[in-house]
């Protein structure tokens, strides 16, 4: 007799528990629901439905991938960020909930700027999936944005995500190493850059080290290379009333602030994440 949806959930949860996966019940629900295209409610209301052999095979293969430490959303190929479904690819970082705090924080400044400006222009550096820029554009209907990245794969993914969410007319993907090939000026420059020190990357969970792109993680010997690169040229590209919004590592607030102050910026705001760690800094020209 074939398995039901409920049977498959139990199977997934048990196997994940035995393997020591951190949150086996959540991963089981996300994976089974995502593969069967069921909402959380449907996962309950249709729990007695029997699966076809093909559906069961797809799920069993996905379970093996998760047991090999591949993150659930990488297996599903997409993740929601700020209410937007975003496709993932090999050279994009999986957007995390903590990064939504950067969007929340920068939106306050953009909403104020929008009262005085007809058209806002946003630059998202190291855009990856396009998550930050697309979230801001979805909330600011009169804004346009540039997502820059050094990775051609990431830019293809970002363009695809812009189209998927109906934002392609206001989003431009540009291949650039930081500001090298950027033109124009911006009301907001935002980034979740690589900020992990090179020598500690190997200490991260295998879900990160095996599946997130190294270029999106490695911030150089002290984890600060990207901030130095952004601070070096940001003043030439920011509008006089604009802001720079950055995600940072939990122990980098003082260092990143010093880097930007040395380049003529002042810190407007520091915001903590859900774990009460420093996570977002906002700067303006001094």
Backbone as CSV, one residue per row, in Angstrom:
resi,resn,N_x,N_y,N_z,CA_x,CA_y,CA_z,C_x,C_y,C_z
1,UNK,0.853,-1.204,0.000,0.000,0.000,0.000,0.888,1.254,0.000
2,UNK,0.494,2.266,-0.746,1.321,3.465,-0.870,1.250,4.325,0.396
3,UNK,2.268,5.142,0.584,2.334,6.018,1.752,1.368,7.183,1.606
4,UNK,0.918,7.688,2.738,0.130,8.919,2.745,1.060,10.106,2.989
5,UNK,0.502,11.296,2.849,1.261,12.510,3.153,1.751,12.462,4.602
6,UNK,0.858,12.039,5.511,1.225,11.969,6.931,2.355,10.962,7.166
7,UNK,2.258,9.801,6.486,3.324,8.799,6.620,4.677,9.390,6.222
8,UNK,4.675,10.131,5.113,5.929,10.683,4.596,6.500,11.729,5.557
9,UNK,5.611,12.492,6.183,6.066,13.470,7.179,6.742,12.775,8.355
10,UNK,6.125,11.702,8.832,6.691,10.950,9.959,8.042,10.360,9.564
11,UNK,8.093,9.769,8.379,9.337,9.179,7.876,10.457,10.219,7.824
12,UNK,10.140,11.381,7.249,11.146,12.443,7.117,11.607,12.915,8.485
13,UNK,10.651,13.146,9.386,11.014,13.655,10.719,11.886,12.647,11.468
14,UNK,11.534,11.365,11.392,12.318,10.337,12.086,13.743,10.254,11.538
15,UNK,13.868,10.271,10.226,15.202,10.158,9.627,16.049,11.389,9.941
16,UNK,15.422,12.554,9.926,16.158,13.774,10.242,16.577,13.790,11.716
17,UNK,15.692,13.303,12.591,16.015,13.244,14.022,17.208,12.322,14.266
18,UNK,17.168,11.151,13.637,18.266,10.179,13.797,19.591,10.751,13.301
19,UNK,19.519,11.596,12.273,20.748,12.159,11.696,21.250,13.375,12.465
20,UNK,20.487,13.815,13.474,20.922,14.950,14.289,20.681,16.297,13.646
21,UNK,19.765,16.363,12.682,19.433,17.647,12.064,18.761,18.537,13.112
22,UNK,19.119,19.800,13.122,18.767,20.705,14.228,17.262,20.812,14.468
23,UNK,16.480,21.024,13.436,15.023,21.186,13.598,14.313,20.209,12.660
24,UNK,14.287,18.926,13.030,13.799,17.902,12.100,12.337,18.062,11.697
25,UNK,11.489,18.488,12.637,10.060,18.607,12.328,9.812,19.715,11.305
26,UNK,10.475,20.858,11.502,10.300,21.975,10.565,10.826,21.612,9.182
27,UNK,12.012,21.015,9.148,12.587,20.633,7.852,11.708,19.620,7.135
28,UNK,11.159,18.667,7.880,10.273,17.660,7.274,9.048,18.329,6.665
29,UNK,8.433,19.240,7.414,7.234,19.927,6.907,7.550,20.760,5.671
30,UNK,8.622,21.551,5.750,8.979,22.423,4.620,9.276,21.609,3.364
31,UNK,10.008,20.516,3.534,10.427,19.725,2.384,9.245,19.003,1.748
32,UNK,8.454,18.325,2.556,7.311,17.565,2.009,6.287,18.522,1.401
33,UNK,5.968,19.596,2.102,4.996,20.564,1.576,5.498,21.203,0.294
34,UNK,6.780,21.579,0.291,7.337,22.233,-0.896,7.348,21.323,-2.109
35,UNK,7.723,20.068,-1.921,7.789,19.134,-3.050,6.403,18.770,-3.575
36,UNK,5.414,18.732,-2.671,4.043,18.389,-3.087,3.219,19.629,-3.444
37,UNK,3.848,20.814,-3.319,3.170,22.087,-3.612,1.917,22.259,-2.737
38,UNK,2.063,21.986,-1.455,0.968,22.116,-0.506,1.230,23.271,0.447
39,UNK,0.207,24.016,0.776,0.333,25.062,1.794,0.390,24.391,3.167
40,UNK,0.809,25.120,4.205,0.816,24.522,5.552,-0.550,23.968,5.951
41,UNK,-1.610,24.671,5.575,-2.962,24.187,5.897,-3.272,22.906,5.134
42,UNK,-2.932,22.877,3.848,-3.193,21.681,3.039,-2.399,20.481,3.533
43,UNK,-1.239,20.738,4.118,-0.428,19.645,4.659,-1.212,18.896,5.736
44,UNK,-2.058,19.633,6.460,-2.908,19.016,7.489,-4.188,18.441,6.896
45,UNK,-4.857,19.237,6.078,-6.178,18.802,5.586,-6.081,17.660,4.578
46,UNK,-4.914,17.526,3.946,-4.754,16.460,2.945,-3.778,15.382,3.411
47,UNK,-3.606,15.298,4.741,-2.601,14.377,5.294,-2.911,12.906,5.006
48,UNK,-4.190,12.573,4.781,-4.561,11.165,4.540,-4.456,10.777,3.068
49,UNK,-4.163,11.756,2.196,-4.058,11.444,0.760,-2.864,10.533,0.497
50,UNK,-3.062,9.602,-0.443,-1.978,8.678,-0.784,-1.119,9.261,-1.904
51,UNK,0.162,8.990,-1.799,1.109,9.508,-2.777,1.297,8.505,-3.905
52,UNK,1.519,9.029,-5.098,1.862,8.159,-6.220,3.292,7.655,-6.026
53,UNK,3.650,6.535,-6.659,5.044,6.067,-6.559,6.040,7.138,-6.997
54,UNK,5.671,7.927,-8.004,6.564,8.985,-8.496,6.766,10.061,-7.426
55,UNK,5.685,10.462,-6.763,5.801,11.471,-5.696,6.671,10.948,-4.552
56,UNK,6.446,9.689,-4.188,7.230,9.105,-3.090,8.717,9.065,-3.444
57,UNK,9.013,8.739,-4.696,10.414,8.654,-5.122,11.090,10.023,-5.060
58,UNK,10.381,11.043,-5.524,10.918,12.410,-5.475,11.240,12.798,-4.031
59,UNK,10.319,12.487,-3.120,10.532,12.852,-1.713,11.696,12.071,-1.118
60,UNK,11.770,10.756,-1.391,12.877,9.957,-0.841,14.234,10.467,-1.331
61,UNK,14.298,10.866,-2.599,15.562,11.421,-3.125,15.907,12.729,-2.419
62,UNK,14.886,13.544,-2.164,15.107,14.814,-1.464,15.563,14.579,-0.022
63,UNK,15.010,13.543,0.623,15.430,13.228,1.992,16.919,12.885,2.025
64,UNK,17.367,12.122,1.042,18.784,11.761,0.982,19.659,13.006,0.822
65,UNK,19.195,13.944,0.015,19.955,15.188,-0.171,20.032,15.969,1.141
66,UNK,18.912,16.027,1.860,18.931,16.750,3.146,19.838,16.045,4.149
67,UNK,19.835,14.714,4.130,20.705,13.954,5.032,22.179,14.174,4.694
68,UNK,22.445,14.624,3.458,23.799,15.008,3.057,24.099,16.471,3.338
69,UNK,23.255,17.091,4.187,23.408,18.476,4.676,22.974,19.546,3.673
70,UNK,22.410,19.169,2.529,21.933,20.202,1.614,20.712,20.884,2.238
71,UNK,20.706,22.212,2.341,19.580,22.908,2.972,18.261,22.678,2.224
72,UNK,17.177,22.708,2.981,15.855,22.443,2.414,15.560,23.342,1.219
73,UNK,15.831,24.646,1.365,15.451,25.573,0.288,16.333,25.403,-0.943
74,UNK,17.550,24.928,-0.768,18.386,24.608,-1.940,17.775,23.419,-2.685
75,UNK,17.285,22.436,-1.941,16.656,21.267,-2.562,15.404,21.703,-3.329
76,UNK,14.618,22.583,-2.720,13.387,23.063,-3.374,13.696,24.045,-4.503
77,UNK,14.888,24.667,-4.465,15.301,25.567,-5.533,14.811,26.988,-5.378
78,UNK,14.134,27.269,-4.271,13.649,28.637,-4.062,13.420,28.898,-2.581
79,UNK,13.323,30.183,-2.260,13.007,30.579,-0.891,12.251,31.897,-0.918
80,UNK,11.317,32.052,-0.013,10.586,33.319,0.077,11.402,34.310,0.905
81,UNK,11.426,35.553,0.434,12.106,36.630,1.159,11.239,37.865,1.076
82,UNK,10.870,38.409,2.201,10.019,39.601,2.269,8.732,39.425,1.436
83,UNK,8.209,38.198,1.462,6.972,37.899,0.750,7.143,37.598,-0.723
84,UNK,8.394,37.630,-1.223,8.649,37.371,-2.643,9.261,35.982,-2.826
85,UNK,8.720,35.160,-3.723,9.377,33.881,-4.020,10.618,34.129,-4.876
86,UNK,11.753,33.606,-4.439,13.020,33.850,-5.133,13.692,32.527,-5.485
87,UNK,14.078,32.399,-6.748,14.814,31.213,-7.180,16.251,31.306,-6.678
88,UNK,16.817,30.170,-6.295,18.214,30.098,-5.864,19.043,29.457,-6.967
89,UNK,20.327,29.738,-6.977,21.228,29.070,-7.924,22.567,28.847,-7.245
90,UNK,23.470,28.169,-7.937,24.732,27.733,-7.318,25.552,28.892,-6.775
91,UNK,25.510,30.053,-7.437,26.371,31.165,-7.035,25.625,32.266,-6.281
92,UNK,24.461,31.917,-5.741,23.730,32.892,-4.926,23.648,32.399,-3.488
93,UNK,23.745,33.341,-2.560,23.545,33.055,-1.150,22.046,32.859,-0.927
94,UNK,21.702,31.928,-0.074,20.292,31.755,0.275,19.883,32.903,1.194
95,UNK,18.909,33.727,0.794,18.541,34.865,1.645,17.959,34.387,2.974
96,UNK,18.397,35.028,4.070,17.978,34.634,5.412,17.055,35.685,6.036
97,UNK,16.239,35.255,7.013,15.318,36.201,7.668,16.021,37.415,8.276
98,UNK,17.252,37.235,8.800,17.953,38.382,9.393,18.162,39.507,8.382
99,UNK,18.303,39.145,7.109,18.526,40.176,6.084,17.272,41.008,5.849
100,UNK,16.102,40.488,6.213,14.873,41.283,6.105,14.937,42.505,7.018
101,UNK,15.746,42.406,8.082,15.913,43.548,8.990,16.567,44.711,8.255
102,UNK,17.497,44.413,7.344,18.115,45.472,6.528,17.058,46.157,5.668
103,UNK,16.176,45.360,5.066,15.098,45.932,4.241,14.191,46.808,5.094
104,UNK,13.755,46.294,6.241,12.898,47.074,7.150,13.536,48.411,7.507
105,UNK,14.826,48.368,7.822,15.533,49.558,8.300,15.675,50.599,7.197
106,UNK,16.086,50.156,6.004,16.309,51.096,4.895,14.985,51.664,4.390
107,UNK,13.920,50.868,4.450,12.608,51.338,3.969,12.166,52.617,4.674
108,UNK,12.445,52.728,5.953,12.045,53.927,6.710,12.665,55.176,6.083
109,UNK,13.940,55.086,5.711,14.632,56.231,5.107,14.107,56.498,3.689
110,UNK,13.849,55.427,2.943,13.345,55.605,1.577,11.949,56.230,1.575
111,UNK,11.136,55.846,2.525,9.784,56.429,2.601,9.847,57.920,2.890
112,UNK,10.801,58.319,3.723,10.990,59.752,3.991,11.498,60.479,2.742
113,UNK,12.476,59.864,2.070,13.029,60.471,0.852,11.969,60.595,-0.243
114,UNK,11.069,59.606,-0.310,10.049,59.586,-1.365,9.105,60.783,-1.260
115,UNK,8.979,61.346,-0.066,8.093,62.510,0.104,8.651,63.738,-0.612
116,UNK,9.994,63.772,-0.770,10.626,64.943,-1.392,11.141,64.665,-2.797
117,UNK,11.237,63.387,-3.175,11.810,63.014,-4.469,10.759,62.320,-5.336
118,UNK,10.808,62.583,-6.634,9.858,61.927,-7.534,10.211,60.469,-7.780
119,UNK,11.491,60.208,-7.909,11.919,58.869,-8.327,13.155,58.461,-7.542
120,UNK,13.051,57.424,-6.752,14.190,56.946,-5.973,15.002,55.945,-6.792
121,UNK,16.299,55.937,-6.546,17.206,55.030,-7.263,18.035,54.280,-6.218
122,UNK,18.053,52.951,-6.343,18.661,52.083,-5.332,19.762,51.250,-5.979
123,UNK,20.860,51.066,-5.266,21.930,50.168,-5.706,22.120,49.082,-4.653
124,UNK,22.021,47.827,-5.090,22.229,46.677,-4.216,23.507,45.974,-4.672
125,UNK,24.550,46.054,-3.858,25.861,45.528,-4.247,26.056,44.096,-3.750
126,UNK,26.482,43.221,-4.671,26.541,41.799,-4.350,25.134,41.253,-4.239
127,UNK,24.322,41.541,-5.248,22.871,41.327,-5.161,22.458,39.872,-5.041
128,UNK,23.261,38.943,-5.570,22.897,37.524,-5.462,21.565,37.224,-6.127
129,UNK,20.599,36.765,-5.349,19.257,36.465,-5.874,18.489,37.737,-6.235
130,UNK,19.028,38.898,-5.854,18.290,40.157,-6.027,17.422,40.479,-4.830
131,UNK,17.512,39.674,-3.773,16.562,39.731,-2.660,16.355,41.131,-2.088
132,UNK,17.442,41.802,-1.714,17.296,43.087,-1.017,16.698,44.137,-1.947
133,UNK,17.261,44.250,-3.143,16.777,45.260,-4.089,15.321,45.006,-4.469
134,UNK,14.981,43.763,-4.765,13.616,43.450,-5.198,12.615,43.674,-4.073
135,UNK,13.017,43.370,-2.843,12.126,43.631,-1.711,11.866,45.132,-1.565
136,UNK,12.925,45.936,-1.713,12.754,47.391,-1.620,11.888,47.926,-2.754
137,UNK,12.113,47.411,-3.964,11.304,47.856,-5.108,9.838,47.467,-4.939
138,UNK,9.604,46.293,-4.368,8.211,45.847,-4.185,7.473,46.737,-3.193
139,UNK,8.213,47.341,-2.270,7.610,48.218,-1.262,7.609,49.684,-1.678
140,UNK,8.416,50.034,-2.685,8.541,51.432,-3.143,8.172,51.490,-4.632
141,UNK,6.898,51.657,-4.948,6.445,51.549,-6.341,7.034,52.581,-7.298
142,UNK,7.595,53.675,-6.773,8.179,54.690,-7.650,9.695,54.592,-7.736
143,UNK,10.253,53.541,-7.167,11.715,53.392,-7.159,12.175,52.498,-8.301
144,UNK,13.420,52.707,-8.720,14.090,51.796,-9.647,15.372,51.344,-8.978
145,UNK,15.926,50.231,-9.438,17.102,49.711,-8.749,18.082,49.020,-9.667
146,UNK,19.329,49.021,-9.231,20.404,48.285,-9.895,20.886,47.216,-8.925
147,UNK,20.942,45.989,-9.406,21.555,44.916,-8.635,22.881,44.582,-9.276
148,UNK,23.979,44.757,-8.538,25.290,44.468,-9.123,25.880,43.226,-8.464
149,UNK,26.640,42.491,-9.248,27.309,41.300,-8.730,28.470,40.973,-9.651
150,UNK,29.478,40.318,-9.103,30.607,39.898,-9.940,30.285,38.602,-10.674
151,UNK,29.251,37.896,-10.205,28.899,36.584,-10.746,27.817,36.684,-11.827
152,UNK,28.126,36.172,-13.023,27.141,36.151,-14.112,25.968,35.246,-13.758
153,UNK,26.242,34.128,-13.068,25.174,33.213,-12.646,24.202,33.922,-11.710
154,UNK,24.737,34.661,-10.755,23.883,35.389,-9.817,23.021,36.408,-10.544
155,UNK,23.585,37.113,-11.505,22.828,38.141,-12.228,21.695,37.527,-13.050
156,UNK,21.933,36.376,-13.647,20.856,35.671,-14.357,19.724,35.331,-13.391
157,UNK,20.102,34.866,-12.215,19.105,34.506,-11.201,18.337,35.735,-10.744
158,UNK,19.048,36.834,-10.513,18.390,38.068,-10.066,17.408,38.581,-11.117
159,UNK,17.829,38.547,-12.396,16.921,38.978,-13.482,15.666,38.107,-13.520
160,UNK,15.887,36.811,-13.393,14.769,35.865,-13.411,13.810,36.135,-12.250
161,UNK,14.372,36.453,-11.075,13.528,36.753,-9.915,12.775,38.071,-10.084
162,UNK,13.406,39.033,-10.730,12.717,40.303,-11.015,11.512,40.051,-11.915
163,UNK,11.707,39.245,-12.955,10.603,38.924,-13.875,9.500,38.155,-13.159
164,UNK,9.891,37.202,-12.359,8.916,36.371,-11.645,8.009,37.212,-10.755
165,UNK,8.562,38.289,-10.210,7.796,39.131,-9.291,7.289,40.421,-9.937
166,UNK,7.355,40.483,-11.283,6.810,41.630,-12.004,7.566,42.922,-11.785
167,UNK,8.862,42.822,-11.478,9.663,44.014,-11.176,10.735,44.279,-12.225
168,UNK,10.683,43.533,-13.340,11.760,43.616,-14.336,11.890,44.994,-14.973
169,UNK,10.817,45.752,-15.042,10.882,47.075,-15.677,11.598,48.102,-14.808
170,UNK,11.725,47.808,-13.522,12.368,48.763,-12.603,13.684,48.236,-12.047
171,UNK,14.131,47.085,-12.559,15.346,46.449,-12.038,16.343,46.220,-13.160
172,UNK,17.591,46.619,-12.902,18.667,46.390,-13.869,19.786,45.601,-13.191
173,UNK,20.251,44.542,-13.844,21.355,43.743,-13.315,22.643,44.149,-14.020
174,UNK,23.678,44.442,-13.237,24.944,44.933,-13.795,26.104,44.115,-13.228
175,UNK,26.938,43.584,-14.112,28.122,42.851,-13.653,29.207,43.860,-13.287
176,UNK,29.638,43.806,-12.034,30.627,44.780,-11.570,31.315,44.268,-10.318
177,UNK,32.605,44.559,-10.227,33.350,44.302,-8.998,33.243,45.559,-8.135
178,UNK,32.332,45.523,-7.175,31.966,46.687,-6.392,31.609,47.858,-7.321
179,UNK,32.264,49.022,-7.206,31.803,50.174,-7.994,32.433,50.270,-9.388
180,UNK,33.259,49.298,-9.762,34.050,49.391,-10.992,33.235,49.780,-12.231
181,UNK,32.090,49.139,-12.439,31.285,49.381,-13.643,29.922,49.978,-13.327
182,UNK,29.841,50.683,-12.216,28.582,51.318,-11.810,28.559,52.766,-12.301
183,UNK,27.394,53.170,-12.771,27.208,54.566,-13.211,25.974,55.143,-12.537
184,UNK,25.970,56.464,-12.358,24.805,57.136,-11.788,24.980,57.412,-10.312
185,UNK,23.917,57.943,-9.718,23.930,58.224,-8.280,22.658,57.650,-7.661
186,UNK,22.702,57.416,-6.347,21.667,56.613,-5.710,21.206,57.227,-4.387
187,UNK,19.906,57.042,-4.139,19.345,57.476,-2.855,19.659,56.463,-1.764
188,UNK,19.865,55.216,-2.136,20.239,54.184,-1.164,21.220,53.218,-1.807
189,UNK,22.309,52.966,-1.120,23.248,51.900,-1.497,23.149,50.857,-0.396
190,UNK,22.776,49.640,-0.766,22.573,48.586,0.226,23.436,47.375,-0.123
191,UNK,23.778,46.604,0.892,24.568,45.399,0.631,24.534,44.455,1.828
192,UNK,24.464,43.175,1.510,24.775,42.124,2.476,26.029,41.454,1.929
193,UNK,27.198,42.044,2.190,28.424,41.583,1.542,29.016,40.382,2.274
194,UNK,30.011,39.730,1.678,30.720,38.683,2.419,31.434,39.293,3.620
195,UNK,31.193,38.732,4.824,31.802,39.360,6.005,32.382,38.357,6.995
196,UNK,32.602,37.140,6.555,33.188,36.141,7.445,34.699,36.084,7.204
197,UNK,35.470,36.120,8.263,36.935,36.049,8.134,37.329,34.714,7.499
198,UNK,38.279,34.769,6.576,38.664,33.584,5.794,38.986,32.375,6.662
199,UNK,39.662,32.613,7.786,40.162,31.472,8.579,39.101,30.813,9.453
200,UNK,37.857,31.342,9.470,36.816,30.689,10.281,35.707,30.072,9.427
201,UNK,35.805,30.230,8.111,34.752,29.685,7.251,34.619,28.169,7.435
202,UNK,35.762,27.484,7.610,35.704,26.023,7.748,35.004,25.585,9.030
203,UNK,34.786,26.511,9.982,34.101,26.176,11.235,32.579,26.254,11.101
204,UNK,32.095,26.783,9.990,30.652,26.940,9.808,29.987,25.587,9.549
205,UNK,28.685,25.546,9.695,27.923,24.310,9.466,28.109,23.834,8.024
206,UNK,28.078,22.510,7.807,28.236,21.993,6.434,27.158,22.497,5.478
207,UNK,25.983,22.839,6.012,24.923,23.410,5.165,25.405,24.689,4.488
208,UNK,26.305,25.405,5.179,26.862,26.648,4.642,28.108,26.367,3.811
209,UNK,29.056,25.653,4.394,30.349,25.479,3.726,30.246,24.658,2.445
210,UNK,29.301,23.714,2.407,29.187,22.841,1.232,28.275,23.407,0.150
211,UNK,27.374,24.337,0.530,26.339,24.721,-0.434,26.221,26.224,-0.701
212,UNK,26.693,27.072,0.221,26.703,28.509,-0.080,27.984,28.831,-0.849
213,UNK,27.913,29.741,-1.828,29.112,30.073,-2.599,30.164,30.763,-1.733
214,UNK,31.406,30.307,-1.843,32.485,30.850,-1.008,32.643,32.353,-1.200
215,UNK,32.456,32.816,-2.442,32.638,34.247,-2.729,31.638,35.114,-1.979
216,UNK,30.497,34.536,-1.611,29.480,35.296,-0.878,29.691,35.243,0.629
217,UNK,30.684,34.477,1.062,30.953,34.328,2.488,32.266,34.982,2.922
218,UNK,33.299,34.816,2.094,34.670,35.148,2.481,34.931,36.651,2.429
219,UNK,35.065,37.251,3.616,35.307,38.690,3.708,36.764,39.063,3.857
220,UNK,37.665,38.104,3.554,39.095,38.388,3.666,39.621,38.066,5.056
221,UNK,40.898,38.362,5.311,41.554,37.964,6.570,40.818,38.422,7.830
222,UNK,40.251,39.644,7.797,39.549,40.144,8.986,38.036,40.250,8.775
223,UNK,37.546,39.774,7.622,36.116,39.833,7.336,35.620,41.203,6.895
224,UNK,36.544,42.149,6.694,36.150,43.543,6.445,36.464,44.038,5.035
225,UNK,36.992,43.163,4.176,37.399,43.595,2.829,36.286,44.297,2.066
226,UNK,35.082,43.729,2.100,33.974,44.296,1.322,33.588,45.676,1.839
227,UNK,33.578,45.852,3.161,33.210,47.155,3.723,34.218,48.224,3.328
228,UNK,35.498,47.837,3.299,36.531,48.791,2.876,36.335,49.175,1.418
229,UNK,35.980,48.200,0.574,35.767,48.473,-0.857,34.552,49.373,-1.074
230,UNK,33.488,49.136,-0.326,32.275,49.953,-0.477,32.532,51.364,0.058
231,UNK,33.143,51.457,1.231,33.386,52.777,1.842,34.310,53.637,0.992
232,UNK,35.260,53.000,0.312,36.267,53.724,-0.470,35.622,54.625,-1.530
233,UNK,34.536,54.150,-2.169,33.958,54.895,-3.292,32.508,55.318,-3.103
234,UNK,31.891,54.939,-2.001,30.454,55.193,-1.840,30.101,56.679,-1.933
235,UNK,30.965,57.545,-1.437,30.652,58.980,-1.431,30.471,59.530,-2.842
236,UNK,31.119,58.906,-3.832,30.993,59.384,-5.217,29.667,58.978,-5.848
237,UNK,28.980,58.015,-5.254,27.766,57.476,-5.882,26.492,57.726,-5.082
238,UNK,26.645,58.221,-3.867,25.468,58.450,-3.030,24.953,59.870,-3.226
239,UNK,23.636,60.026,-3.292,23.054,61.374,-3.338,23.322,62.083,-2.005
240,UNK,23.342,63.414,-2.005,23.645,64.148,-0.763,22.740,63.761,0.404
241,UNK,21.488,63.426,0.102,20.543,63.060,1.172,20.351,61.550,1.272
242,UNK,21.217,60.780,0.613,21.054,59.326,0.557,21.626,58.597,1.765
243,UNK,21.375,57.278,1.790,21.863,56.445,2.893,22.567,55.205,2.346
244,UNK,23.498,54.697,3.143,24.148,53.412,2.879,23.678,52.455,3.974
245,UNK,23.046,51.343,3.576,22.555,50.358,4.545,23.285,49.039,4.364
246,UNK,23.845,48.508,5.450,24.695,47.319,5.368,24.316,46.277,6.409
247,UNK,24.335,45.015,5.991,24.306,43.934,6.970,25.745,43.695,7.426
248,UNK,25.898,43.392,8.726,27.236,43.158,9.277,27.244,41.892,10.127
249,UNK,28.441,41.401,10.428,28.595,40.307,11.372,28.370,40.794,12.796
250,UNK,28.073,39.854,13.695,27.666,40.206,15.067,28.711,41.016,15.833
251,UNK,30.000,40.928,15.434,31.054,41.600,16.193,31.752,42.701,15.381
252,UNK,31.065,43.214,14.349,31.738,44.129,13.421,31.265,45.579,13.491
253,UNK,30.361,45.895,14.401,29.783,47.245,14.396,30.848,48.328,14.523
254,UNK,31.731,48.194,15.489,32.738,49.244,15.721,33.712,49.359,14.550
255,UNK,34.151,48.211,14.029,35.112,48.230,12.927,34.509,48.836,11.664
256,UNK,33.291,48.424,11.322,32.658,48.936,10.098,32.347,50.424,10.255
257,UNK,31.903,50.810,11.428,31.637,52.240,11.675,32.913,53.058,11.482
258,UNK,34.020,52.578,12.016,35.297,53.292,11.878,35.724,53.394,10.418
259,UNK,35.516,52.340,9.659,35.873,52.337,8.228,35.096,53.422,7.490
260,UNK,33.792,53.526,7.759,32.968,54.512,7.045,33.190,55.930,7.563
261,UNK,33.416,56.081,8.838,33.702,57.425,9.378,34.989,57.983,8.777
262,UNK,35.953,57.100,8.541,37.230,57.533,7.957,37.066,58.006,6.514
263,UNK,35.941,57.631,5.876,35.673,58.035,4.491,34.594,59.110,4.400
264,UNK,34.322,59.797,5.523,33.421,60.945,5.480,31.961,60.643,5.740
265,UNK,31.659,59.504,6.359,30.277,59.150,6.688,30.054,59.219,8.197
266,UNK,28.780,59.325,8.575,28.424,59.205,9.991,27.373,58.110,10.126
267,UNK,27.390,57.420,11.246,26.434,56.330,11.479,25.105,56.912,11.969
268,UNK,24.046,56.640,11.234,22.715,57.122,11.612,22.008,56.153,12.553
269,UNK,22.261,54.858,12.318,21.493,53.871,13.090,22.203,52.534,13.123
270,UNK,22.068,51.841,14.258,22.544,50.460,14.398,21.360,49.622,14.881
271,UNK,21.131,48.491,14.220,19.955,47.668,14.522,20.394,46.239,14.833
272,UNK,19.769,45.652,15.848,20.083,44.270,16.221,19.138,43.291,15.521
273,UNK,19.575,42.026,15.424,18.742,40.999,14.797,17.884,40.310,15.859
274,UNK,17.201,39.228,15.464,16.279,38.538,16.369,17.012,37.878,17.540
275,UNK,18.311,37.620,17.365,19.116,37.050,18.450,19.810,38.110,19.280
276,UNK,19.429,39.378,19.061,20.010,40.526,19.780,21.492,40.730,19.495
277,UNK,21.913,40.352,18.283,23.260,40.654,17.808,23.209,41.849,16.864
278,UNK,24.270,42.661,16.856,24.344,43.755,15.887,24.239,43.165,14.485
279,UNK,23.366,43.758,13.633,23.127,43.151,12.312,23.095,44.174,11.175
280,UNK,22.643,45.396,11.430,22.479,46.388,10.355,23.036,47.737,10.805
281,UNK,23.771,48.396,9.892,24.229,49.759,10.104,23.746,50.642,8.960
282,UNK,23.360,51.860,9.268,22.966,52.840,8.255,23.868,54.051,8.373
283,UNK,24.428,54.490,7.239,25.322,55.642,7.207,24.798,56.716,6.253
284,UNK,25.182,57.949,6.536,24.940,59.066,5.622,26.214,59.893,5.566
285,UNK,26.322,60.722,4.540,27.480,61.608,4.445,27.501,62.554,5.643
286,UNK,28.671,62.736,6.213,28.795,63.594,7.419,28.581,65.058,7.063
